[in-house]
Amino acid sequence: MNTVTTRSHRGTITGGIAVMAAIALTGCSVTGVSNAGGGTGDGTGTVNALFMKQAGYTEDDYAEIIAAFEEEHPDIDVEPTFVSYEALHDKIVTSAPSGSYDVFQIDVIWPAEFASKGIVADLTDRFPDSWNDEMLPGVLPTAEYQDKFYGVPNGPATKLFYFNWDMVAQVGATEEDLATWDGVLDVAKRIKDEGLSEYPIAWSWAQAEALICDYAQMLGAFGGEFTNDDGELIINNEQGVAALEWMKATIDDGLTNPASTTFLEDDVSKAMAQGDTAFGLNWDSTLRDLQDPSISSINAGVLPTPAGPSGDRPGVNGAMAYSIGANSTNQDAAWEFISYLTSQGVQDQYVDAGLPNWSSSYSDEALVETNPEIFEVAEAAYDDSILRPAVPNYSSVSQIIQVEVQKALLGDKTPQQALDDAVAAANDIQEG
């Protein structure tokens, strides 16, 4: 299986193909000139930052971090903007020529595109050598492309398996029964038969990157991988088709909420928090919400992804990073902010929202006790993490897969036909 030791995140890119085509016209950068208009500045002034507003740090978390940073750096002001993950990619691309944002979050799937198009600044010379030893081994390469670094990781991430303890207990099941997907389906059927939930499983299966992430974990559980050694998509093989057939069967059997084809991760979290459903895959920051009595009515548990026929139980690599815009005129101040934001002290303080980059944090007993459930299961999920297709034109390939996988889930095509069509279209792009 195509595995990595890091982790990542999320949603798609409406209009991504059109944006990619527009970028391609400019050659080596979105402006036609590499790093046109960029500059280091004098380390003071305003830093405009673009963040994702779902999963991980909340807007309130960022507000606290920014206030503390500004107190330590009175000559720097940080102005945050928040957009959904689904809007993040295109917002970065369309704002890049003007250098509107000095700092922005990028997904692990974007460094090849953004670096090759001159959207992000090369930060390699700013990286301390000590980070090679101090960060988790698989985290540092999150924003690496062609041996250069284009962002600082904001921690490992993967989707985990969340469950409603009370529903599971009411049908006489235990955590051990949830160790495999076959076991999950058995418990889900018992929950449905007892009338505890009409649809015991919810998924993020809207036509978005969220769907790719869920499919990735099922693909890994069935022993599959996205590409061969030549970078060609191969999900129409036996393992890829079996994973999609399994997903469709859970809808047909009435165990998966059919509204899952319209759900993103927040919708899955809300369905679980309201007690409407028993099971769902979601990011490692989700447990905080499910344990918050102001928004959740359930007793939530968390496990690594259940094992599939292959015996593997992979997470999906969902890491993100903070990058500096190549056209930012205030890169020194932007670096000061990123360095603070990703520092061990700050990340350790917000460990309930996401795990830290720093190896020594994982041996800090007091820190582990602040979020013991996540620390306990995350290591296993990170160790066997599946990577989405590592191709430069990822956004276009992802959108093709999203469309075809959802057609299979909606019953418009068979899983085999949908994946045959996805592979043909994606490989045509690759060859082109």
N, C-alpha and C positions, 0 to 999 in steps of 0.2 A: 504494500500500500504506500502511496505517496504521502509520507508523513513529515512533519516538521516539529520543532520544539517550541515554537512561539504560538501566539493566538490572535484573533481579530474580530471584526464587526461588519455587517449589516445591509442596508436597504437600497433601491436602485434609482435610477438615473433616468428619469423621464426625459425623453429628448436627448439621451446621451449619444446616440449615433449621429444626430445632426451636429451636436457640439464637437464630437470627435472629427467629423468631416471638416468643420470650419477650422479646427486647429491644424489639421493636416495641410491646409493650404499655405500655412505660414512657414513650413519647413522646420527649422531647428527650434523655434520658440513661438509662443502665441503672439508675440509682437513682431516677429521676423528678425529680431536682433537679440542675441543671448544677453540676458540680464540688463536689457535696455532700461535706463532710468534708475537702476538700483544703486544703493549706497549704504555705507555703514552708519552714517550719522555720527553724533557726538555722544551717544549713550544716554540721552535725555529726551524729553518730549513725549508725544502721544504714541502709544502702541495700539493699533486697531487689531482686534483679535476675533476670529471667526470660529465658533464652537458648534458641535453637535448637541442638540438639546434632549435627546433621549438616550437612556442607558449611561452608566458611569456617573460622573459628577453631575449634580443638579445645578440649575442656575443659581440657587442659594449657595451651594458649595463654591462655585466660581466667584460669587460675590465676596464671600469670606476670604478666599485665597487672594483675590485682587486687592482687597482692603489691606490685608497684612503685607502684601508685597509693596504697595504704595507707601505704607508707613515706613518700611525699610528703605525705599527708594523714592524719596520725595520729589525727585526731578523727573520721574516717569509716571505718566497717567496711562491706565489701560482702559480702553473702551471696547467692551465685549458685544458681539452680535451672535445670536443663536438661531440656527435653522435646523430643520429635521435632517436626519441622515439622508433621506431620499433627495433632498435639495442640495446637500453639501457639495458634492462633486461638481455640479454645474455652476454653483455659486463661486467656487474657487476658480474654475476655468474662465468664466465670463468677467470676473473682476481682476484677473491676473495682469492684463496689459496695463491697467492704470495703477497697479500696485496698491489697490484700496486697502488690502489687509496685510499687515506686517507679519502676523502669526495666524496660522489656521491648522485645524486638525486634518490629517489625511489617514485613509485606511491603508492597511497592509497591501491591498491589491492595486494601489495607485502609483507607487514610486517610479516604476518603469515609464509610465505615461508622462507623469509630471516632470521627471528629470529630463527625459528626451525632448520635451517640448519647451523647456526653459521656464517652467512655472515656479519651481522651487529652487532655493539657493543651496549650493553645495556647502554643507556644514562640517565636512570632514576635518578641516584644520582646527575647528573649535572643540572637537571631541577630546577630552582628557584621556591619556593612555590608561589611567587607572580604571576607567569604566569597563575595560575588557575583563578585569578581575572582579569588579564590584557588582556588576549587573548579572542577572540570570543569563546563562549561556545563550539561550535562544531568543532573548528579548532584543538585544542590541541591533540585530539585522532587520528589525521591523521596517525601517525606511531606507534600507540599503539597496543600491542599484549600481552594478558594474564597479564594485569595490569602493564606492563612495557613499557617504551618509547624507540623507536629505531630510532628516527629522530626528527628533529625540522621542523614543517610545514613552507612552504614558502608562505602561504596564501590560502584562499579559492578559489575554481575555479569551474566553470560549463560552459556548452555550453549554449549560448544565441541565439536568433533568429535575424538574420541580414536581412535587406531589402534595396532595392534601392528606395529611396524616389521618384526620378523622374519618374520611371516606374509606381510606385503605384499611384502617383498623375495624371499621364497622362491617366489612365483609370478611374479616378474619385473616387478612393478608399482612405481610411484613415487608421490610426492606429487601430481604432476600428474594422475595417473589418479583421484585422490580429490577433484578439484576440483568434480565434479558428482555428484548422486545416481545418475545413470545409470552413471557411472564406478565409484562405490562398489559398486553391485549387480554389475557385471561382475567386479570384483576379488573380491567376496564369493563369487561362483559359482566362480571359479577356486580360491579357498582351500578351499571345500567339496569340489570335485572332487578336489583333491589330498589330501584327508583330514586337513587341518590343523585344521579345526574343523567339527563337525557343524552348528552354527548360528553363522555368522560375525558376526551382528549381534545386539546386545542393546539393549533399550529400557526406559524407565521407564513402562510402560503399565498399572500397577495403577490401580484406580479411586481416583485421588487427583489432587492438583494437578499432580503430576509428569506425568501424562498430558496435561493441558492444555498444559503447557510444551512437550512434544514435538510435540503437534499444532500448536501455534502456529508452531513453526519450519517444519514442513512446509507449513502453510497459507501462510506468507509465501513459501516457496520456489516455491509454485504460483501466486503472484501474488494471493492472496486476503487478506481482512481479516475481522475478527470482526463488525464493525458498520457500518452506514451512518451518514450524517451526523445522523440522528435518534436514534442510539443503539440501533437495532433490530438484532438478531442476523441475519446473512445468510449463515451458513456452509453453508446448504443450496444455495448457488449452484454454478456449474460448478467454480470453483476449490476451494471447500471440499470438495465431493464427490470431486474428483479426488485431492486430498491424502489423504483417508481411504481411497479405493480403492487408492492406492499403498501405504499402510501395510498394509492387509489382504493385498495381493498378496505382500508380502515374507514374510508368515507362510505363505501357501498354497504359495509356491515353495520353502519350506524354508530360506530365508536368515536369517530372524528366528527367534530362539529363542521357541517358543510360550509358554514360561514368562514371557516379558516382560509378559504381562498380569497377572502377580502381582508384578512387580519395581518397586521404587523405585530412586532414584539410587544408593544404597549397594549394592544388588544388582548393578547394572550395573558399578559400579566393581570389586566383588569378582570378577565373572565375567571381566572383563578382566585384573585383577591375577593371577588364577590361570591365565591362558592359555587359558581355555575359549572365548573369543570374540575376534574381531579388531577390532570397531568398536562405538562407542557415543557417544551424546550425553551430556555431563555438565557440571557447573558448573566454572568456571575454577579452583576450588581443587583439582580432582581430580588434576591432574598431580603434585602433591606426593605423593599416595598411590601413584600408579602408578610413581613413580620411587624409592619407598622400598623398598630390598631386603629389609627385614624383613617386608613384607607383599605385595610384588609380585615376580613372577618374569619380567616382560616388559621389553622395550625399547619405551617408549611414545613416540608422537608426537602432536602436536596441531595442528589446523587450524581455521579458521573453518568454520561450517556449509557443507557443499557446496551448490552452486547447483542450483536446480530448473528447471523449464521456463520460468519467468519470467526467469531469469538472476539473480535475487536470491539472496543467501545470508544471510538475517537471523539474528541471535541473538534470544533471547527476553529481554525486559526482566525481570530478576530481582532488582532492587535491594531491599535491606532498610534499615531505619532503626532507631535507638534512640529510643523515646518515653518520656515520663514520664506516669504514671497521673494522670488528673484528680483522683482521690481520694487521691493520695499526700499524706501530711502532712510529707514531707521533700523537697520539690521542689528546694530550693537545693543540698542535698548530692547529689541525683540529677543535677542539671545539672553539678556539678563532675565527677562520675564520667563522664558522657557526653562532656563536653568533653575529658577526658583520653583516653578510649577511642577517640575519633575524631580525635585530634590527628595532625598530620602525622608527628611523631616516632614515635608508636606504630604508626600504619598502615604507615609505611615499614619498621619493624622486622619486621613480619609480612607482608611483601609476597608471600611464598610461599603464604600462605593466602588472599589476596584483594588486589586492586589498590586503591590509595588514592584518596581523594576529590580530592587536591590536584594541581593542574595542573603545578606545578613538579617534582613527583616524576617525571613522565614524561620530563623532560629531564635527569635525574640519571643519567649513564652508569653510575656504580657501582651504583646501585639497579637499573637495568634489567638489568644483568648477573647479579643475583641470581636472576632469573626470566625469562630472555630469551625463552623460547618463548612464554610467555603474553603478555608485553608485545608481542611481534611480531604475534600473531594477534588480540589483543583489540581493538585499535583498529578493525580492519575490522568485527568483530562488533558493536561498540558503535555504529558509524556507521549501521548498517542494522538496527536492533533493532525487533522487532514487539512491540506492547503487547497484553496480554490485555484483554478487554472492560472499558472504563472505565465501569462502572455502579455505583451506590451499593449495590445488592443483589448484589454480585459473588459472594458465597459461594453463594447459592442458584442463580444462573445457572451457575456453574462446576460445581456438583454435577450439575445437569441434563445439561450437556455431557459430563461424565465418564461418566455412566451410559449415555448413548446412543452415544457413541464406542466404549466398550468392548463394547456389544452388537454393533456392526458388526465389531469385531476378533475377537470370539468366533464370528461367523457367525450370530448370532441374528436379525439384521436386515441388510438391504442398507445400504451406506453412505448412499444417498439417503434411504431411509426413516428411518434413525436420525437423520440431520441434519434432516430435515423435522420429526420429532417433537421434537427438541431446540429448534429455532427456535420452534415453536408454543408449547411449554411456557414457554420463557424469555421470549418476548415477551408472554405472558399475565401473567407476574409483573411485567414492566415496566409494562404498562398498568394493572395493579391497584394 
